[in-house]
Amino acid sequence: MGLINNIYMKKDREKLLRYFQQMKGLEESARDYYLKVSRDPLLKDQETKDTFETISREEQGHADIMAKIISLINNNI
């Protein structure tokens, strides 16, 4: 029974890792997009640029959270 439980735990762990790695990738893509918008020379309004830059930093924070979760899964499951 122990071997079967280990197999299921490994599959669950792999599924969790894939999910959070995808989420991290999405957060990083969003970060890059918002940063690109904030640096667009065609965008003249500084307040809008600042807002997009702030959102970009927030997305990086989300990516950092996903990285921490991935680390927890790698180290504890």
PDB file of N, CA, C and O in Angstrom, chain B, residues numbered from 101:
ATOM      1  N   MET B 101       0.814  -1.199   0.000  1.00  0.00           N
ATOM      2  CA  MET B 101       0.000   0.000   0.000  1.00  0.00           C
ATOM      3  C   MET B 101       0.858   1.263   0.000  1.00  0.00           C
ATOM      4  O   MET B 101       0.471   2.270  -0.592  1.00  0.00           O
ATOM      5  N   GLY B 102       2.009   1.222   0.652  1.00  0.00           N
ATOM      6  CA  GLY B 102       2.878   2.386   0.715  1.00  0.00           C
ATOM      7  C   GLY B 102       3.368   2.820  -0.648  1.00  0.00           C
ATOM      8  O   GLY B 102       3.452   4.019  -0.917  1.00  0.00           O
ATOM      9  N   LEU B 103       3.696   1.874  -1.519  1.00  0.00           N
ATOM     10  CA  LEU B 103       4.181   2.188  -2.855  1.00  0.00           C
ATOM     11  C   LEU B 103       3.102   2.888  -3.674  1.00  0.00           C
ATOM     12  O   LEU B 103       3.377   3.857  -4.383  1.00  0.00           O
ATOM     13  N   ILE B 104       1.878   2.390  -3.569  1.00  0.00           N
ATOM     14  CA  ILE B 104       0.766   3.003  -4.313  1.00  0.00           C
ATOM     15  C   ILE B 104       0.541   4.437  -3.831  1.00  0.00           C
ATOM     16  O   ILE B 104       0.354   5.340  -4.647  1.00  0.00           O
ATOM     17  N   ASN B 105       0.558   4.653  -2.522  1.00  0.00           N
ATOM     18  CA  ASN B 105       0.409   6.009  -1.989  1.00  0.00           C
ATOM     19  C   ASN B 105       1.523   6.915  -2.485  1.00  0.00           C
ATOM     20  O   ASN B 105       1.273   8.072  -2.822  1.00  0.00           O
ATOM     21  N   ASN B 106       2.749   6.407  -2.536  1.00  0.00           N
ATOM     22  CA  ASN B 106       3.876   7.208  -3.029  1.00  0.00           C
ATOM     23  C   ASN B 106       3.697   7.580  -4.490  1.00  0.00           C
ATOM     24  O   ASN B 106       4.025   8.695  -4.896  1.00  0.00           O
ATOM     25  N   ILE B 107       3.177   6.645  -5.283  1.00  0.00           N
ATOM     26  CA  ILE B 107       2.942   6.929  -6.704  1.00  0.00           C
ATOM     27  C   ILE B 107       1.899   8.032  -6.852  1.00  0.00           C
ATOM     28  O   ILE B 107       2.087   8.968  -7.630  1.00  0.00           O
ATOM     29  N   TYR B 108       0.791   7.923  -6.102  1.00  0.00           N
ATOM     30  CA  TYR B 108      -0.251   8.961  -6.170  1.00  0.00           C
ATOM     31  C   TYR B 108       0.275  10.297  -5.661  1.00  0.00           C
ATOM     32  O   TYR B 108      -0.023  11.338  -6.247  1.00  0.00           O
ATOM     33  N   MET B 109       1.047  10.286  -4.587  1.00  0.00           N
ATOM     34  CA  MET B 109       1.603  11.540  -4.063  1.00  0.00           C
ATOM     35  C   MET B 109       2.524  12.177  -5.088  1.00  0.00           C
ATOM     36  O   MET B 109       2.508  13.396  -5.260  1.00  0.00           O
ATOM     37  N   LYS B 110       3.333  11.363  -5.775  1.00  0.00           N
ATOM     38  CA  LYS B 110       4.246  11.902  -6.780  1.00  0.00           C
ATOM     39  C   LYS B 110       3.468  12.533  -7.934  1.00  0.00           C
ATOM     40  O   LYS B 110       3.829  13.605  -8.419  1.00  0.00           O
ATOM     41  N   LYS B 111       2.395  11.863  -8.372  1.00  0.00           N
ATOM     42  CA  LYS B 111       1.577  12.421  -9.455  1.00  0.00           C
ATOM     43  C   LYS B 111       0.913  13.724  -9.012  1.00  0.00           C
ATOM     44  O   LYS B 111       0.875  14.693  -9.770  1.00  0.00           O
ATOM     45  N   ASP B 112       0.392  13.745  -7.786  1.00  0.00           N
ATOM     46  CA  ASP B 112      -0.221  14.963  -7.266  1.00  0.00           C
ATOM     47  C   ASP B 112       0.802  16.083  -7.160  1.00  0.00           C
ATOM     48  O   ASP B 112       0.508  17.229  -7.502  1.00  0.00           O
ATOM     49  N   ARG B 113       1.985  15.766  -6.698  1.00  0.00           N
ATOM     50  CA  ARG B 113       3.059  16.747  -6.572  1.00  0.00           C
ATOM     51  C   ARG B 113       3.413  17.319  -7.938  1.00  0.00           C
ATOM     52  O   ARG B 113       3.558  18.531  -8.093  1.00  0.00           O
ATOM     53  N   GLU B 114       3.549  16.446  -8.920  1.00  0.00           N
ATOM     54  CA  GLU B 114       3.885  16.891 -10.275  1.00  0.00           C
ATOM     55  C   GLU B 114       2.782  17.780 -10.841  1.00  0.00           C
ATOM     56  O   GLU B 114       3.065  18.774 -11.511  1.00  0.00           O
ATOM     57  N   LYS B 115       1.538  17.426 -10.577  1.00  0.00           N
ATOM     58  CA  LYS B 115       0.407  18.220 -11.044  1.00  0.00           C
ATOM     59  C   LYS B 115       0.419  19.606 -10.384  1.00  0.00           C
ATOM     60  O   LYS B 115       0.208  20.623 -11.045  1.00  0.00           O
ATOM     61  N   LEU B 116       0.668  19.624  -9.077  1.00  0.00           N
ATOM     62  CA  LEU B 116       0.756  20.903  -8.369  1.00  0.00           C
ATOM     63  C   LEU B 116       1.902  21.755  -8.910  1.00  0.00           C
ATOM     64  O   LEU B 116       1.743  22.957  -9.125  1.00  0.00           O
ATOM     65  N   LEU B 117       3.049  21.132  -9.126  1.00  0.00           N
ATOM     66  CA  LEU B 117       4.197  21.873  -9.658  1.00  0.00           C
ATOM     67  C   LEU B 117       3.882  22.467 -11.024  1.00  0.00           C
ATOM     68  O   LEU B 117       4.174  23.636 -11.274  1.00  0.00           O
ATOM     69  N   ARG B 118       3.293  21.678 -11.902  1.00  0.00           N
ATOM     70  CA  ARG B 118       2.944  22.190 -13.232  1.00  0.00           C
ATOM     71  C   ARG B 118       1.988  23.377 -13.123  1.00  0.00           C
ATOM     72  O   ARG B 118       2.158  24.387 -13.805  1.00  0.00           O
ATOM     73  N   TYR B 119       0.989  23.244 -12.261  1.00  0.00           N
ATOM     74  CA  TYR B 119       0.004  24.311 -12.090  1.00  0.00           C
ATOM     75  C   TYR B 119       0.672  25.607 -11.626  1.00  0.00           C
ATOM     76  O   TYR B 119       0.448  26.667 -12.210  1.00  0.00           O
ATOM     77  N   PHE B 120       1.485  25.522 -10.585  1.00  0.00           N
ATOM     78  CA  PHE B 120       2.098  26.742 -10.052  1.00  0.00           C
ATOM     79  C   PHE B 120       3.195  27.286 -10.967  1.00  0.00           C
ATOM     80  O   PHE B 120       3.442  28.492 -10.982  1.00  0.00           O
ATOM     81  N   GLN B 121       3.850  26.420 -11.723  1.00  0.00           N
ATOM     82  CA  GLN B 121       4.819  26.906 -12.708  1.00  0.00           C
ATOM     83  C   GLN B 121       4.104  27.662 -13.824  1.00  0.00           C
ATOM     84  O   GLN B 121       4.599  28.680 -14.307  1.00  0.00           O
ATOM     85  N   GLN B 122       2.936  27.158 -14.232  1.00  0.00           N
ATOM     86  CA  GLN B 122       2.143  27.873 -15.232  1.00  0.00           C
ATOM     87  C   GLN B 122       1.674  29.218 -14.689  1.00  0.00           C
ATOM     88  O   GLN B 122       1.729  30.232 -15.385  1.00  0.00           O
ATOM     89  N   MET B 123       1.214  29.219 -13.446  1.00  0.00           N
ATOM     90  CA  MET B 123       0.767  30.467 -12.831  1.00  0.00           C
ATOM     91  C   MET B 123       1.920  31.471 -12.753  1.00  0.00           C
ATOM     92  O   MET B 123       1.732  32.657 -13.027  1.00  0.00           O
ATOM     93  N   LYS B 124       3.099  31.000 -12.384  1.00  0.00           N
ATOM     94  CA  LYS B 124       4.275  31.879 -12.313  1.00  0.00           C
ATOM     95  C   LYS B 124       4.564  32.465 -13.694  1.00  0.00           C
ATOM     96  O   LYS B 124       4.854  33.654 -13.823  1.00  0.00           O
ATOM     97  N   GLY B 125       4.483  31.626 -14.720  1.00  0.00           N
ATOM     98  CA  GLY B 125       4.705  32.099 -16.081  1.00  0.00           C
ATOM     99  C   GLY B 125       3.692  33.152 -16.506  1.00  0.00           C
ATOM    100  O   GLY B 125       4.040  34.127 -17.172  1.00  0.00           O
ATOM    101  N   LEU B 126       2.437  32.952 -16.118  1.00  0.00           N
ATOM    102  CA  LEU B 126       1.403  33.947 -16.439  1.00  0.00           C
ATOM    103  C   LEU B 126       1.680  35.274 -15.743  1.00  0.00           C
ATOM    104  O   LEU B 126       1.542  36.341 -16.341  1.00  0.00           O
ATOM    105  N   GLU B 127       2.071  35.195 -14.481  1.00  0.00           N
ATOM    106  CA  GLU B 127       2.384  36.424 -13.732  1.00  0.00           C
ATOM    107  C   GLU B 127       3.570  37.150 -14.367  1.00  0.00           C
ATOM    108  O   GLU B 127       3.576  38.378 -14.457  1.00  0.00           O
ATOM    109  N   GLU B 128       4.565  36.394 -14.802  1.00  0.00           N
ATOM    110  CA  GLU B 128       5.737  37.009 -15.437  1.00  0.00           C
ATOM    111  C   GLU B 128       5.377  37.624 -16.790  1.00  0.00           C
ATOM    112  O   GLU B 128       5.891  38.683 -17.153  1.00  0.00           O
ATOM    113  N   SER B 129       4.497  36.960 -17.529  1.00  0.00           N
ATOM    114  CA  SER B 129       4.045  37.520 -18.812  1.00  0.00           C
ATOM    115  C   SER B 129       3.277  38.817 -18.595  1.00  0.00           C
ATOM    116  O   SER B 129       3.467  39.791 -19.323  1.00  0.00           O
ATOM    117  N   ALA B 130       2.405  38.822 -17.586  1.00  0.00           N
ATOM    118  CA  ALA B 130       1.653  40.040 -17.270  1.00  0.00           C
ATOM    119  C   ALA B 130       2.611  41.152 -16.857  1.00  0.00           C
ATOM    120  O   ALA B 130       2.475  42.295 -17.292  1.00  0.00           O
ATOM    121  N   ARG B 131       3.588  40.801 -16.006  1.00  0.00           N
ATOM    122  CA  ARG B 131       4.592  41.782 -15.576  1.00  0.00           C
ATOM    123  C   ARG B 131       5.286  42.400 -16.781  1.00  0.00           C
ATOM    124  O   ARG B 131       5.423  43.621 -16.864  1.00  0.00           O
ATOM    125  N   ASP B 132       5.720  41.567 -17.708  1.00  0.00           N
ATOM    126  CA  ASP B 132       6.447  42.052 -18.883  1.00  0.00           C
ATOM    127  C   ASP B 132       5.564  42.944 -19.759  1.00  0.00           C
ATOM    128  O   ASP B 132       6.019  43.958 -20.289  1.00  0.00           O
ATOM    129  N   TYR B 133       4.302  42.551 -19.901  1.00  0.00           N
ATOM    130  CA  TYR B 133       3.381  43.340 -20.716  1.00  0.00           C
ATOM    131  C   TYR B 133       3.165  44.726 -20.111  1.00  0.00           C
ATOM    132  O   TYR B 133       3.267  45.734 -20.809  1.00  0.00           O
ATOM    133  N   TYR B 134       2.868  44.772 -18.814  1.00  0.00           N
ATOM    134  CA  TYR B 134       2.620  46.061 -18.160  1.00  0.00           C
ATOM    135  C   TYR B 134       3.869  46.942 -18.157  1.00  0.00           C
ATOM    136  O   TYR B 134       3.779  48.162 -18.289  1.00  0.00           O
ATOM    137  N   LEU B 135       5.017  46.321 -18.009  1.00  0.00           N
ATOM    138  CA  LEU B 135       6.263  47.091 -18.057  1.00  0.00           C
ATOM    139  C   LEU B 135       6.479  47.669 -19.456  1.00  0.00           C
ATOM    140  O   LEU B 135       6.900  48.815 -19.609  1.00  0.00           O
ATOM    141  N   LYS B 136       6.184  46.856 -20.471  1.00  0.00           N
ATOM    142  CA  LYS B 136       6.307  47.330 -21.853  1.00  0.00           C
ATOM    143  C   LYS B 136       5.384  48.519 -22.104  1.00  0.00           C
ATOM    144  O   LYS B 136       5.787  49.503 -22.723  1.00  0.00           O
ATOM    145  N   VAL B 137       4.152  48.428 -21.625  1.00  0.00           N
ATOM    146  CA  VAL B 137       3.208  49.540 -21.785  1.00  0.00           C
ATOM    147  C   VAL B 137       3.736  50.779 -21.076  1.00  0.00           C
ATOM    148  O   VAL B 137       3.655  51.884 -21.612  1.00  0.00           O
ATOM    149  N   SER B 138       4.278  50.600 -19.870  1.00  0.00           N
ATOM    150  CA  SER B 138       4.761  51.748 -19.095  1.00  0.00           C
ATOM    151  C   SER B 138       5.932  52.459 -19.771  1.00  0.00           C
ATOM    152  O   SER B 138       6.195  53.632 -19.508  1.00  0.00           O
ATOM    153  N   ARG B 139       6.625  51.734 -20.639  1.00  0.00           N
ATOM    154  CA  ARG B 139       7.803  52.311 -21.318  1.00  0.00           C
ATOM    155  C   ARG B 139       7.527  52.693 -22.774  1.00  0.00           C
ATOM    156  O   ARG B 139       8.435  53.108 -23.494  1.00  0.00           O
ATOM    157  N   ASP B 140       6.291  52.552 -23.194  1.00  0.00           N
ATOM    158  CA  ASP B 140       5.929  52.865 -24.574  1.00  0.00           C
ATOM    159  C   ASP B 140       6.076  54.361 -24.821  1.00  0.00           C
ATOM    160  O   ASP B 140       5.422  55.164 -24.156  1.00  0.00           O
ATOM    161  N   PRO B 141       6.925  54.741 -25.768  1.00  0.00           N
ATOM    162  CA  PRO B 141       7.129  56.176 -26.032  1.00  0.00           C
ATOM    163  C   PRO B 141       5.893  56.880 -26.600  1.00  0.00           C
ATOM    164  O   PRO B 141       5.798  58.107 -26.551  1.00  0.00           O
ATOM    165  N   LEU B 142       4.955  56.109 -27.135  1.00  0.00           N
ATOM    166  CA  LEU B 142       3.739  56.717 -27.670  1.00  0.00           C
ATOM    167  C   LEU B 142       2.759  57.098 -26.564  1.00  0.00           C
ATOM    168  O   LEU B 142       1.865  57.919 -26.771  1.00  0.00           O
ATOM    169  N   LEU B 143       2.934  56.496 -25.392  1.00  0.00           N
ATOM    170  CA  LEU B 143       2.082  56.829 -24.247  1.00  0.00           C
ATOM    171  C   LEU B 143       2.674  58.069 -23.571  1.00  0.00           C
ATOM    172  O   LEU B 143       3.786  58.029 -23.044  1.00  0.00           O
ATOM    173  N   LYS B 144       1.932  59.144 -23.595  1.00  0.00           N
ATOM    174  CA  LYS B 144       2.462  60.429 -23.121  1.00  0.00           C
ATOM    175  C   LYS B 144       2.083  60.737 -21.673  1.00  0.00           C
ATOM    176  O   LYS B 144       2.807  61.458 -20.987  1.00  0.00           O
ATOM    177  N   ASP B 145       0.966  60.204 -21.207  1.00  0.00           N
ATOM    178  CA  ASP B 145       0.481  60.539 -19.877  1.00  0.00           C
ATOM    179  C   ASP B 145       1.330  59.846 -18.799  1.00  0.00           C
ATOM    180  O   ASP B 145       1.337  58.619 -18.699  1.00  0.00           O
ATOM    181  N   GLN B 146       2.044  60.645 -17.998  1.00  0.00           N
ATOM    182  CA  GLN B 146       2.960  60.088 -16.998  1.00  0.00           C
ATOM    183  C   GLN B 146       2.226  59.302 -15.911  1.00  0.00           C
ATOM    184  O   GLN B 146       2.726  58.286 -15.426  1.00  0.00           O
ATOM    185  N   GLU B 147       1.057  59.771 -15.537  1.00  0.00           N
ATOM    186  CA  GLU B 147       0.298  59.068 -14.495  1.00  0.00           C
ATOM    187  C   GLU B 147      -0.080  57.650 -14.962  1.00  0.00           C
ATOM    188  O   GLU B 147      -0.018  56.691 -14.192  1.00  0.00           O
ATOM    189  N   THR B 148      -0.465  57.544 -16.221  1.00  0.00           N
ATOM    190  CA  THR B 148      -0.799  56.229 -16.780  1.00  0.00           C
ATOM    191  C   THR B 148       0.443  55.353 -16.837  1.00  0.00           C
ATOM    192  O   THR B 148       0.389  54.170 -16.502  1.00  0.00           O
ATOM    193  N   LYS B 149       1.559  55.930 -17.259  1.00  0.00           N
ATOM    194  CA  LYS B 149       2.822  55.178 -17.289  1.00  0.00           C
ATOM    195  C   LYS B 149       3.188  54.676 -15.886  1.00  0.00           C
ATOM    196  O   LYS B 149       3.573  53.520 -15.709  1.00  0.00           O
ATOM    197  N   ASP B 150       3.061  55.552 -14.909  1.00  0.00           N
ATOM    198  CA  ASP B 150       3.379  55.180 -13.525  1.00  0.00           C
ATOM    199  C   ASP B 150       2.458  54.068 -13.028  1.00  0.00           C
ATOM    200  O   ASP B 150       2.892  53.151 -12.331  1.00  0.00           O
ATOM    201  N   THR B 151       1.192  54.162 -13.395  1.00  0.00           N
ATOM    202  CA  THR B 151       0.228  53.142 -12.981  1.00  0.00           C
ATOM    203  C   THR B 151       0.598  51.784 -13.560  1.00  0.00           C
ATOM    204  O   THR B 151       0.568  50.779 -12.850  1.00  0.00           O
ATOM    205  N   PHE B 152       0.945  51.743 -14.840  1.00  0.00           N
ATOM    206  CA  PHE B 152       1.340  50.478 -15.455  1.00  0.00           C
ATOM    207  C   PHE B 152       2.643  49.940 -14.865  1.00  0.00           C
ATOM    208  O   PHE B 152       2.818  48.729 -14.738  1.00  0.00           O
ATOM    209  N   GLU B 153       3.540  50.827 -14.513  1.00  0.00           N
ATOM    210  CA  GLU B 153       4.781  50.380 -13.869  1.00  0.00           C
ATOM    211  C   GLU B 153       4.495  49.795 -12.486  1.00  0.00           C
ATOM    212  O   GLU B 153       5.096  48.793 -12.101  1.00  0.00           O
ATOM    213  N   THR B 154       3.593  50.408 -11.750  1.00  0.00           N
ATOM    214  CA  THR B 154       3.191  49.882 -10.434  1.00  0.00           C
ATOM    215  C   THR B 154       2.551  48.507 -10.581  1.00  0.00           C
ATOM    216  O   THR B 154       2.858  47.589  -9.821  1.00  0.00           O
ATOM    217  N   ILE B 155       1.667  48.369 -11.553  1.00  0.00           N
ATOM    218  CA  ILE B 155       1.020  47.075 -11.785  1.00  0.00           C
ATOM    219  C   ILE B 155       2.076  46.029 -12.147  1.00  0.00           C
ATOM    220  O   ILE B 155       1.982  44.881 -11.713  1.00  0.00           O
ATOM    221  N   SER B 156       3.061  46.410 -12.922  1.00  0.00           N
ATOM    222  CA  SER B 156       4.143  45.493 -13.289  1.00  0.00           C
ATOM    223  C   SER B 156       4.875  44.990 -12.047  1.00  0.00           C
ATOM    224  O   SER B 156       5.168  43.800 -11.933  1.00  0.00           O
ATOM    225  N   ARG B 157       5.169  45.896 -11.123  1.00  0.00           N
ATOM    226  CA  ARG B 157       5.844  45.487  -9.874  1.00  0.00           C
ATOM    227  C   ARG B 157       4.956  44.558  -9.048  1.00  0.00           C
ATOM    228  O   ARG B 157       5.446  43.619  -8.420  1.00  0.00           O
ATOM    229  N   GLU B 158       3.659  44.821  -9.053  1.00  0.00           N
ATOM    230  CA  GLU B 158       2.729  43.953  -8.325  1.00  0.00           C
ATOM    231  C   GLU B 158       2.699  42.555  -8.938  1.00  0.00           C
ATOM    232  O   GLU B 158       2.637  41.556  -8.221  1.00  0.00           O
ATOM    233  N   GLU B 159       2.743  42.492 -10.259  1.00  0.00           N
ATOM    234  CA  GLU B 159       2.777  41.188 -10.930  1.00  0.00           C
ATOM    235  C   GLU B 159       4.065  40.438 -10.577  1.00  0.00           C
ATOM    236  O   GLU B 159       4.051  39.216 -10.426  1.00  0.00           O
ATOM    237  N   GLN B 160       5.169  41.163 -10.446  1.00  0.00           N
ATOM    238  CA  GLN B 160       6.412  40.517 -10.017  1.00  0.00           C
ATOM    239  C   GLN B 160       6.251  39.937  -8.617  1.00  0.00           C
ATOM    240  O   GLN B 160       6.751  38.852  -8.322  1.00  0.00           O
ATOM    241  N   GLY B 161       5.549  40.669  -7.762  1.00  0.00           N
ATOM    242  CA  GLY B 161       5.269  40.149  -6.419  1.00  0.00           C
ATOM    243  C   GLY B 161       4.476  38.858  -6.472  1.00  0.00           C
ATOM    244  O   GLY B 161       4.725  37.939  -5.692  1.00  0.00           O
ATOM    245  N   HIS B 162       3.516  38.782  -7.392  1.00  0.00           N
ATOM    246  CA  HIS B 162       2.733  37.556  -7.548  1.00  0.00           C
ATOM    247  C   HIS B 162       3.620  36.412  -8.045  1.00  0.00           C
ATOM    248  O   HIS B 162       3.496  35.279  -7.582  1.00  0.00           O
ATOM    249  N   ALA B 163       4.515  36.715  -8.992  1.00  0.00           N
ATOM    250  CA  ALA B 163       5.448  35.693  -9.490  1.00  0.00           C
ATOM    251  C   ALA B 163       6.354  35.199  -8.367  1.00  0.00           C
ATOM    252  O   ALA B 163       6.672  34.012  -8.295  1.00  0.00           O
ATOM    253  N   ASP B 164       6.765  36.108  -7.497  1.00  0.00           N
ATOM    254  CA  ASP B 164       7.598  35.720  -6.349  1.00  0.00           C
ATOM    255  C   ASP B 164       6.838  34.784  -5.407  1.00  0.00           C
ATOM    256  O   ASP B 164       7.410  33.836  -4.870  1.00  0.00           O
ATOM    257  N   ILE B 165       5.557  35.055  -5.214  1.00  0.00           N
ATOM    258  CA  ILE B 165       4.732  34.183  -4.376  1.00  0.00           C
ATOM    259  C   ILE B 165       4.649  32.790  -4.999  1.00  0.00           C
ATOM    260  O   ILE B 165       4.774  31.786  -4.296  1.00  0.00           O
ATOM    261  N   MET B 166       4.439  32.727  -6.308  1.00  0.00           N
ATOM    262  CA  MET B 166       4.386  31.429  -6.988  1.00  0.00           C
ATOM    263  C   MET B 166       5.712  30.689  -6.830  1.00  0.00           C
ATOM    264  O   MET B 166       5.723  29.473  -6.637  1.00  0.00           O
ATOM    265  N   ALA B 167       6.828  31.413  -6.910  1.00  0.00           N
ATOM    266  CA  ALA B 167       8.146  30.783  -6.736  1.00  0.00           C
ATOM    267  C   ALA B 167       8.285  30.209  -5.322  1.00  0.00           C
ATOM    268  O   ALA B 167       8.855  29.133  -5.139  1.00  0.00           O
ATOM    269  N   LYS B 168       7.768  30.919  -4.337  1.00  0.00           N
ATOM    270  CA  LYS B 168       7.813  30.416  -2.959  1.00  0.00           C
ATOM    271  C   LYS B 168       6.968  29.157  -2.809  1.00  0.00           C
ATOM    272  O   LYS B 168       7.372  28.202  -2.145  1.00  0.00           O
ATOM    273  N   ILE B 169       5.796  29.163  -3.429  1.00  0.00           N
ATOM    274  CA  ILE B 169       4.931  27.986  -3.364  1.00  0.00           C
ATOM    275  C   ILE B 169       5.609  26.793  -4.045  1.00  0.00           C
ATOM    276  O   ILE B 169       5.568  25.675  -3.531  1.00  0.00           O
ATOM    277  N   ILE B 170       6.225  27.031  -5.189  1.00  0.00           N
ATOM    278  CA  ILE B 170       6.948  25.965  -5.892  1.00  0.00           C
ATOM    279  C   ILE B 170       8.053  25.400  -5.003  1.00  0.00           C
ATOM    280  O   ILE B 170       8.248  24.187  -4.931  1.00  0.00           O
ATOM    281  N   SER B 171       8.763  26.286  -4.337  1.00  0.00           N
ATOM    282  CA  SER B 171       9.820  25.851  -3.420  1.00  0.00           C
ATOM    283  C   SER B 171       9.257  25.012  -2.279  1.00  0.00           C
ATOM    284  O   SER B 171       9.841  23.995  -1.903  1.00  0.00           O
ATOM    285  N   LEU B 172       8.123  25.439  -1.730  1.00  0.00           N
ATOM    286  CA  LEU B 172       7.492  24.670  -0.658  1.00  0.00           C
ATOM    287  C   LEU B 172       7.097  23.273  -1.124  1.00  0.00           C
ATOM    288  O   LEU B 172       7.296  22.288  -0.412  1.00  0.00           O
ATOM    289  N   ILE B 173       6.537  23.203  -2.325  1.00  0.00           N
ATOM    290  CA  ILE B 173       6.149  21.904  -2.862  1.00  0.00           C
ATOM    291  C   ILE B 173       7.381  21.029  -3.070  1.00  0.00           C
ATOM    292  O   ILE B 173       7.373  19.847  -2.725  1.00  0.00           O
ATOM    293  N   ASN B 174       8.433  21.605  -3.631  1.00  0.00           N
ATOM    294  CA  ASN B 174       9.660  20.841  -3.868  1.00  0.00           C
ATOM    295  C   ASN B 174      10.284  20.337  -2.585  1.00  0.00           C
ATOM    296  O   ASN B 174      10.856  19.247  -2.557  1.00  0.00           O
ATOM    297  N   ASN B 175      10.183  21.107  -1.539  1.00  0.00           N
ATOM    298  CA  ASN B 175      10.863  20.756  -0.286  1.00  0.00           C
ATOM    299  C   ASN B 175      10.012  19.974   0.703  1.00  0.00           C
ATOM    300  O   ASN B 175      10.545  19.373   1.635  1.00  0.00           O
ATOM    301  N   ASN B 176       8.696  19.975   0.512  1.00  0.00           N
ATOM    302  CA  ASN B 176       7.830  19.393   1.543  1.00  0.00           C
ATOM    303  C   ASN B 176       6.863  18.326   1.067  1.00  0.00           C
ATOM    304  O   ASN B 176       6.246  17.645   1.887  1.00  0.00           O
ATOM    305  N   ILE B 177       6.719  18.167  -0.240  1.00  0.00           N
ATOM    306  CA  ILE B 177       5.753  17.157  -0.710  1.00  0.00           C
ATOM    307  C   ILE B 177       6.506  16.096  -1.497  1.00  0.00           C
ATOM    308  O   ILE B 177       5.898  15.146  -1.989  1.00  0.00           O
TER     309      ILE B 177
END
